[in-house]
Amino acid sequence: MKGQIKDLIIPLFITLLILVVLEIISTALLPAFGIQKYIIPFNILIVLYLGFKLETPYLAILILIVQYFHSFFSIEGWELGTIAGIFICIVISYLRDLIHFSSAAITITVTQVFQVVWFLIVSSLFYLKTGNMGILVEKMWRFIPESIAISLLAPFFFAIFDRIWGVNSEGMLGGDV
């Protein structure tokens, strides 16, 4: 799919609304229920979806926008996530023909693998930026349950995003096949 920018605006707006609602739930409501150390990274799920399902020259801009909106709710900032997201989407573009989301188990597994790659990229960049390895070890122990939660939610959210973005079963936008 080589989508035009006008075809991406409405799905992106809806996706950003979903991201904001999920970020509010993750950053405000989870701590209210006593889950204070964990914040579910829904931005990674959205970026992975965009990388897996959309083939557009505007993908880097979409990732930047998603990461920018995520930065309103995070102290991590948008730059490391944008770099990691673009790098991962480049890798995904080379592997796209090999990745088929034929079952929930495959979706969960592939999502988990790419979250590990995301973590390694962001951690490496953060280490290069700060030189502090101690904070990365602490972040790794939080990453494990957060990434498992996102992987388990991936089949459900990918189905929702397929409807929002108009992606058919082959991973292409409807009408552009």
FENKASUL-V971459 format. One record per backbone hydrogen bond with DSSP energy under -1.0 kcal/mol. CO is the residue of the C=O (numbers start at 1). NH is the residue of the N-H. E is the energy in kcal/mol with one decimal. If there is no record, write none. Layout:
BEGIN
co->CO nh->NH e->E
co->CO nh->NH e->E
END
This chain:
BEGIN
co->4 nh->7 e->-1.1
co->5 nh->8 e->-1.1
co->8 nh->12 e->-2.1
co->9 nh->13 e->-2.5
co->10 nh->14 e->-2.3
co->11 nh->15 e->-2.5
co->12 nh->16 e->-2.7
co->13 nh->17 e->-2.0
co->14 nh->18 e->-2.3
co->15 nh->19 e->-2.6
co->16 nh->20 e->-2.6
co->17 nh->21 e->-2.3
co->18 nh->22 e->-2.7
co->19 nh->23 e->-2.8
co->20 nh->24 e->-2.3
co->21 nh->25 e->-2.2
co->22 nh->26 e->-2.7
co->23 nh->27 e->-2.8
co->24 nh->28 e->-2.3
co->24 nh->29 e->-1.1
co->25 nh->30 e->-2.0
co->29 nh->33 e->-1.1
co->30 nh->35 e->-2.3
co->31 nh->34 e->-1.6
co->34 nh->36 e->-1.2
co->40 nh->42 e->-1.8
co->41 nh->45 e->-1.1
co->42 nh->46 e->-2.2
co->43 nh->47 e->-2.6
co->44 nh->48 e->-2.8
co->45 nh->49 e->-2.2
co->46 nh->50 e->-2.7
co->47 nh->51 e->-2.4
co->48 nh->52 e->-2.8
co->49 nh->53 e->-2.9
co->50 nh->54 e->-2.0
co->56 nh->59 e->-1.4
co->58 nh->62 e->-2.3
co->59 nh->63 e->-2.5
co->60 nh->64 e->-2.3
co->61 nh->65 e->-2.3
co->62 nh->66 e->-2.4
co->63 nh->67 e->-2.8
co->64 nh->68 e->-2.4
co->65 nh->69 e->-2.3
co->66 nh->70 e->-2.1
co->67 nh->71 e->-1.9
co->70 nh->73 e->-2.0
co->78 nh->82 e->-2.1
co->79 nh->83 e->-2.3
co->80 nh->84 e->-2.5
co->81 nh->85 e->-2.9
co->82 nh->86 e->-2.5
co->83 nh->87 e->-2.4
co->84 nh->88 e->-2.8
co->85 nh->89 e->-2.3
co->86 nh->90 e->-1.9
co->87 nh->91 e->-2.0
co->88 nh->92 e->-2.8
co->89 nh->93 e->-2.1
co->90 nh->94 e->-1.3
co->91 nh->95 e->-1.4
co->92 nh->96 e->-1.2
co->95 nh->98 e->-1.9
co->95 nh->99 e->-1.2
co->100 nh->102 e->-1.8
co->103 nh->107 e->-2.0
co->104 nh->108 e->-2.7
co->105 nh->109 e->-2.4
co->106 nh->110 e->-2.9
co->107 nh->111 e->-2.2
co->108 nh->112 e->-2.2
co->109 nh->113 e->-2.4
co->110 nh->114 e->-2.2
co->111 nh->115 e->-1.7
co->112 nh->116 e->-1.9
co->113 nh->117 e->-1.9
co->114 nh->118 e->-2.3
co->115 nh->119 e->-2.8
co->116 nh->120 e->-2.5
co->117 nh->121 e->-2.4
co->118 nh->122 e->-2.8
co->119 nh->123 e->-2.8
co->120 nh->124 e->-2.2
co->121 nh->125 e->-2.5
co->122 nh->126 e->-2.7
co->123 nh->127 e->-2.6
co->124 nh->128 e->-2.4
co->125 nh->129 e->-1.8
co->126 nh->130 e->-2.5
co->127 nh->131 e->-2.6
co->133 nh->137 e->-1.5
co->134 nh->138 e->-1.7
co->135 nh->139 e->-2.1
co->136 nh->140 e->-2.1
co->137 nh->141 e->-1.4
co->138 nh->142 e->-1.1
co->139 nh->143 e->-2.4
co->140 nh->144 e->-1.6
co->142 nh->146 e->-1.5
co->143 nh->147 e->-3.2
co->144 nh->148 e->-2.0
co->145 nh->149 e->-2.2
co->146 nh->150 e->-2.2
co->147 nh->151 e->-2.5
co->148 nh->152 e->-2.3
co->149 nh->153 e->-1.6
co->150 nh->154 e->-1.2
co->153 nh->157 e->-2.4
co->154 nh->158 e->-3.1
co->155 nh->159 e->-1.6
co->156 nh->160 e->-1.7
co->157 nh->161 e->-3.0
co->158 nh->162 e->-2.3
co->159 nh->163 e->-1.4
co->160 nh->164 e->-2.1
co->161 nh->165 e->-3.1
co->162 nh->167 e->-2.2
co->166 nh->174 e->-3.4
co->168 nh->171 e->-2.0
co->172 nh->168 e->-3.1
co->173 nh->176 e->-1.6
END
